[in-house]
């Protein structure tokens, strides 16, 4: 459950959700991401650190440039979150089905 808590905490910020949306398209460099938002480079670095620490993204050095890193999505944490959401949805589907059966039986 700690993974899910970290994931939800990381995704609670709208800027980080937008970064995740961009990373769905392709890997991005930190500078490229910062240029897409009205925030400073250091602020983007903090957002990327939260996403990295949560396990949602990873940073890899770009070939030929030891200073540049590309950020890319990691699927495992999103999969963990999706599995938990599926369990919650199944619970509510069962509850609604039981309620429907109860109402129909009373008729």
C-alpha positions as a Markdown table, in Angstrom:
| # | Residue | x | y | z |
|---|---|---|---|---|
| 1 | Unk | 0.0 | 0.0 | 0.0 |
| 2 | Unk | 3.0 | 2.3 | 0.5 |
| 3 | Unk | 3.6 | 2.3 | -3.2 |
| 4 | Unk | 0.1 | 3.4 | -3.9 |
| 5 | Unk | 0.3 | 6.1 | -1.3 |
| 6 | Unk | 3.5 | 7.4 | -2.9 |
| 7 | Unk | 2.0 | 7.3 | -6.3 |
| 8 | Unk | -1.2 | 9.2 | -5.2 |
| 9 | Unk | 0.9 | 11.8 | -3.4 |
| 10 | Unk | 3.1 | 12.3 | -6.5 |
| 11 | Unk | 0.1 | 12.6 | -8.8 |
| 12 | Unk | -1.7 | 15.0 | -6.4 |
| 13 | Unk | 0.0 | 17.9 | -8.0 |
| 14 | Unk | -1.4 | 19.1 | -11.4 |
| 15 | Unk | 2.1 | 19.9 | -12.8 |
| 16 | Unk | 3.3 | 16.4 | -12.1 |
| 17 | Unk | 0.2 | 14.9 | -13.7 |
| 18 | Unk | 0.9 | 17.0 | -16.8 |
| 19 | Unk | 4.5 | 15.9 | -16.8 |
| 20 | Unk | 3.3 | 12.2 | -16.7 |
| 21 | Unk | 1.0 | 13.0 | -19.6 |
| 22 | Unk | 3.9 | 14.4 | -21.6 |
| 23 | Unk | 6.1 | 11.4 | -20.7 |
| 24 | Unk | 3.4 | 9.1 | -22.1 |
| 25 | Unk | 4.3 | 10.4 | -25.5 |
| 26 | Unk | 8.1 | 9.9 | -25.3 |
| 27 | Unk | 11.1 | 10.5 | -23.0 |
| 28 | Unk | 11.9 | 14.1 | -22.3 |
| 29 | Unk | 14.9 | 16.0 | -21.0 |
| 30 | Unk | 14.4 | 18.1 | -17.9 |
| 31 | Unk | 15.0 | 21.3 | -19.7 |
| 32 | Unk | 12.5 | 20.4 | -22.4 |
| 33 | Unk | 9.9 | 19.7 | -19.7 |
| 34 | Unk | 10.7 | 22.9 | -17.8 |
| 35 | Unk | 10.2 | 24.9 | -21.1 |
| 36 | Unk | 6.7 | 23.6 | -21.4 |
| 37 | Unk | 5.6 | 25.0 | -18.0 |
| 38 | Unk | 5.5 | 28.5 | -16.5 |
| 39 | Unk | 7.9 | 27.4 | -13.7 |
| 40 | Unk | 11.6 | 27.6 | -13.1 |
| 41 | Unk | 14.1 | 24.9 | -13.9 |
| 42 | Unk | 14.7 | 24.2 | -10.2 |
| 43 | Unk | 11.0 | 23.9 | -9.6 |
| 44 | Unk | 10.7 | 21.4 | -12.4 |
| 45 | Unk | 13.7 | 19.5 | -10.9 |
| 46 | Unk | 11.8 | 19.2 | -7.6 |
| 47 | Unk | 8.7 | 17.9 | -9.4 |
| 48 | Unk | 10.9 | 15.3 | -11.3 |
| 49 | Unk | 12.5 | 14.3 | -8.0 |
| 50 | Unk | 9.1 | 13.6 | -6.5 |
| 51 | Unk | 8.1 | 11.5 | -9.5 |
| 52 | Unk | 11.4 | 9.6 | -9.4 |
| 53 | Unk | 11.2 | 9.0 | -5.7 |
| 54 | Unk | 7.7 | 7.7 | -6.1 |
| 55 | Unk | 8.9 | 5.2 | -8.8 |
| 56 | Unk | 6.7 | 6.7 | -11.5 |
| 57 | Unk | 9.6 | 7.9 | -13.7 |
| 58 | Unk | 13.3 | 7.1 | -14.1 |
| 59 | Unk | 16.1 | 9.3 | -15.3 |
| 60 | Unk | 18.7 | 8.0 | -17.7 |
| 61 | Unk | 21.8 | 9.7 | -18.9 |
| 62 | Unk | 21.7 | 10.6 | -22.6 |
| 63 | Unk | 24.4 | 8.9 | -24.7 |
| 64 | Unk | 27.2 | 11.2 | -25.4 |
| 65 | Unk | 26.3 | 13.8 | -22.8 |
| 66 | Unk | 27.1 | 13.0 | -19.2 |
| 67 | Unk | 25.2 | 16.1 | -18.0 |
| 68 | Unk | 21.8 | 15.5 | -19.7 |
| 69 | Unk | 19.2 | 13.1 | -18.5 |
| 70 | Unk | 16.1 | 11.9 | -20.1 |
| 71 | Unk | 13.0 | 11.1 | -18.1 |
| 72 | Unk | 10.7 | 8.2 | -18.9 |
| 73 | Unk | 7.7 | 6.6 | -17.4 |
| 74 | Unk | 7.9 | 3.3 | -15.4 |
| 75 | Unk | 4.8 | 1.2 | -15.8 |
| 76 | Unk | 4.9 | -0.8 | -12.5 |
| 77 | Unk | 3.6 | 1.9 | -10.2 |
| 78 | Unk | 0.8 | 2.8 | -12.5 |
| 79 | Unk | 0.0 | -0.9 | -12.7 |
| 80 | Unk | -0.1 | -1.1 | -8.9 |
| 81 | Unk | -2.5 | 1.8 | -8.8 |
| 82 | Unk | -4.7 | 0.3 | -11.5 |
| 83 | Unk | -4.9 | -3.0 | -9.7 |
| 84 | Unk | -6.0 | -1.2 | -6.5 |
| 85 | Unk | -8.6 | 0.9 | -8.4 |
| 86 | Unk | -9.9 | -2.3 | -10.0 |
| 87 | Unk | -10.4 | -3.8 | -6.6 |
| 88 | Unk | -12.2 | -0.7 | -5.4 |
| 89 | Unk | -14.4 | -0.7 | -8.5 |
| 90 | Unk | -15.2 | -4.4 | -8.1 |
| 91 | Unk | -16.3 | -3.8 | -4.5 |
| 92 | Unk | -18.7 | -1.1 | -5.5 |
| 93 | Unk | -20.0 | -3.1 | -8.4 |
| 94 | Unk | -20.7 | -6.0 | -6.0 |
| 95 | Unk | -22.4 | -3.6 | -3.6 |
| 96 | Unk | -24.6 | -2.1 | -6.3 |
| 97 | Unk | -25.5 | -5.5 | -7.7 |
| 98 | Unk | -26.5 | -6.7 | -4.2 |
| 99 | Unk | -28.6 | -3.5 | -3.7 |
| 100 | Unk | -30.3 | -4.0 | -7.1 |
| 101 | Unk | -31.1 | -7.6 | -6.2 |
| 102 | Unk | -32.5 | -6.5 | -2.9 |
| 103 | Unk | -34.8 | -3.9 | -4.5 |
| 104 | Unk | -36.0 | -6.4 | -7.2 |
| 105 | Unk | -36.7 | -9.1 | -4.5 |
| 106 | Unk | -38.9 | -6.6 | -2.5 |
| 107 | Unk | -41.1 | -6.0 | -5.6 |
